[in-house]
């Protein structure tokens, strides 16, 4: 009898141990989410500290494929759980195409900026096209747009070493958010500084199309364009449109390389200004887990300090950067989706 009881006890112990093991496994198993990501956020997703928080605290791994903010909306969603574009327009595009998303949330923001070189910035300051206030450069979009439309030669601005006319290189506005948002800045400027809408957009489209027709081939990723800008110098890309976070992240991730170029690269804030909204879109119930995880306080802190995305309560001074304003003023609003669709369609 005693032997039988011992046998039963051992069996129960094995059962409970096995059950505990599988319970433990169920609580700690890593869930993998697959999705599409804007190129400017790859550094954040590849950050080992972020990956560790996702894994240890939320039991998540976020896999991604890079895609432009608008491109990802029409991509193949097979085995995809989320989209993470860089604009509200992409969300409205998604909702218009597929119906209301399972869930969506703004994770962080970053302003659209211009990047240039010191020699170019100095020339534009001399001509009154950009100004400097409290160490921050601001571009007068009206004056800059006039230079582009008038096909002003760089030599006319005191830069005979640069070839051709004044342009701002952007990503493809039909496929990528940074180019799309710069198109909005141009459209508002062409509309006399007034927010563009469905009633006013038609009158600015001819000039808007003319501006982008001068650019030739355009990258589909803001990260690719920024890399080209850094590598090719003022002669090839005097000015580009991008995101504020890109230079902050570059300085953090490649401090030695940044030290070599920091006296040459200039960040310029358009006036008026425009915010880029990085919004996470869940494609299914599983994808919703990414919203809570990416909203984690520590990940939000890392997103600012190491990758330059503005989050709630971020300390601008902590970036250790000069030339970055604490507040972004004279901000315009994005047009509604109907207006944006018309702009995008006209630029195809």
C-alpha positions, -999 to 999 in steps of 0.1 A, spaced: 0 0 0 28 24 9 46 16 -23 14 23 -42 9 57 -25 45 66 -32 39 58 -69 7 79 -70 26 108 -54 54 106 -79 29 105 -107 11 135 -94 44 153 -90 53 146 -126 18 158 -138 20 190 -117 56 196 -128 47 191 -164 17 214 -160 38 240 -144 64 238 -171 38 242 -199 21 270 -179 55 287 -176 61 282 -213 27 297 -221 35 328 -200 70 334 -214 67 322 -250 77 350 -274 50 361 -298 63 373 -332 45 401 -350 53 408 -387 46 441 -404 57 470 -425 79 498 -412 89 532 -424 127 532 -430 133 561 -405 122 538 -376 145 508 -384 172 521 -360 146 520 -332 134 485 -340 170 472 -343 179 488 -309 190 459 -286 177 477 -255 143 481 -272 143 445 -283 151 433 -248 122 453 -233 98 439 -259 110 404 -252 113 404 -214 84 426 -205 59 420 -233 71 386 -247 71 402 -282 94 402 -312 86 427 -339 98 416 -373 95 441 -402 99 447 -439 108 483 -449 82 501 -470 72 537 -478 43 550 -457 18 550 -487 33 519 -504 27 497 -473 -10 504 -474 -13 486 -508 13 459 -500 6 422 -495 -8 417 -460 -4 380 -459 10 370 -425 13 406 -415 0 419 -381 8 456 -383 17 487 -403 38 515 -389 38 544 -413 48 580 -406 15 599 -413 -21 602 -405 -27 602 -443 -16 566 -444 -42 556 -418 -69 574 -437 -58 557 -469 -60 524 -451 -94 531 -437 -107 542 -471 -93 511 -488 -101 484 -462 -125 499 -436 -117 508 -400 -85 494 -386 -86 468 -358 -68 494 -337 -44 523 -342 -24 546 -320 0 576 -324 33 564 -309 54 595 -314 60 625 -337 88 643 -355 88 675 -375 96 676 -412 129 695 -417 154 704 -444 190 692 -443 217 712 -460 254 720 -459 270 750 -442 282 766 -474 246 764 -488 230 776 -455 254 806 -454 245 816 -489 207 813 -482 211 834 -450 229 861 -470 199 862 -494 173 862 -467 158 829 -477 167 814 -443 172 831 -410 188 821 -377 172 828 -344 187 816 -311 210 793 -330 181 776 -350 178 779 -388 144 786 -403 135 785 -440 110 811 -454 90 787 -475 76 815 -496 110 827 -507 124 792 -511 94 781 -532 98 812 -554 135 803 -560 124 768 -571 96 779 -593 117 807 -609 145 781 -616 169 804 -598 205 792 -605 227 784 -575 252 808 -590 227 836 -585 227 829 -548 265 831 -546 272 794 -551 289 791 -586 304 758 -574 269 742 -575 254 732 -608 219 739 -620 189 754 -603 176 755 -567 157 723 -558 149 704 -526 154 666 -531 127 645 -515 114 610 -515 87 601 -540 56 619 -527 33 592 -542 50 564 -522 68 579 -492 57 602 -464 85 627 -461 81 636 -498 44 636 -495 45 660 -465 70 683 -482 45 684 -511 19 696 -485 43 724 -474 47 735 -510 10 734 -517 2 755 -486 29 780 -497 15 781 -532 -19 788 -516 -7 819 -500 0 802 -466 -36 790 -462 -44 754 -454 -51 736 -486 -85 719 -491 -106 703 -518 -118 737 -530 -83 753 -533 -61 724 -543 -68 725 -580 -52 759 -585 -19 749 -570 -15 715 -587 1 727 -619 29 745 -601 33 716 -576 36 691 -605 62 714 -621 83 715 -590 84 677 -586 90 672 -623 124 689 -619 136 662 -594 140 632 -617 144 599 -599 133 600 -562 141 575 -535 112 557 -518 128 557 -484 138 587 -463 166 567 -448 181 560 -482 178 597 -492 195 608 -459 223 583 -465 228 597 -500 228 632 -487 256 624 -462 277 605 -487 274 627 -518 279 662 -504 267 696 -513 275 693 -550 250 664 -555 224 672 -529 225 707 -516 191 704 -498 169 675 -489 136 671 -470 136 646 -441 128 640 -405 144 658 -375 151 625 -358 175 613 -385 204 635 -376 199 629 -338 199 591 -344 230 593 -367 249 612 -341 240 587 -314 247 556 -335 278 567 -354 295 593 -331 328 591 -349 313 596 -383 291 624 -370 321 642 -355 336 645 -390 305 661 -405 288 680 -377 303 713 -387 290 709 -422 255 695 -418 228 721 -410 192 713 -400 167 738 -411 131 741 -399 105 751 -426 83 781 -417 55 772 -417 62 738 -401 45 704 -404 45 675 -380 49 639 -391 27 615 -370 41 580 -366 10 559 -362 9 521 -355 -20 503 -373 -30 468 -361 -41 445 -389 -54 418 -366 -60 411 -329 -25 398 -324 -11 431 -338 -28 451 -311 -1 439 -287 24 462 -304 6 493 -293 10 487 -256 46 476 -260 57 506 -281 39 530 -257 61 517 -228 76 546 -209 112 532 -212 108 526 -250 94 561 -254 124 575 -235 148 555 -258 129 567 -288 138 603 -280 172 600 -264 187 575 -289 166 579 -320 153 615 -319 115 609 -320 96 634 -299 75 618 -272 54 631 -244 76 651 -220 108 646 -239 137 668 -227 150 686 -258 182 697 -239 190 661 -232 197 655 -269 229 675 -265 223 691 -299 225 728 -308 201 741 -335 171 721 -323 142 742 -310 122 732 -279 90 742 -295 79 740 -332 59 771 -340 38 782 -370 25 747 -375 1 740 -403 -24 712 -404 -25 683 -428 -52 685 -454 -81 661 -452 -78 627 -470 -99 638 -500 -75 667 -506 -44 645 -500 -57 619 -524 -60 645 -551 -24 657 -545 -10 622 -546 -30 613 -577 -17 644 -595 19 635 -588 18 600 -601 
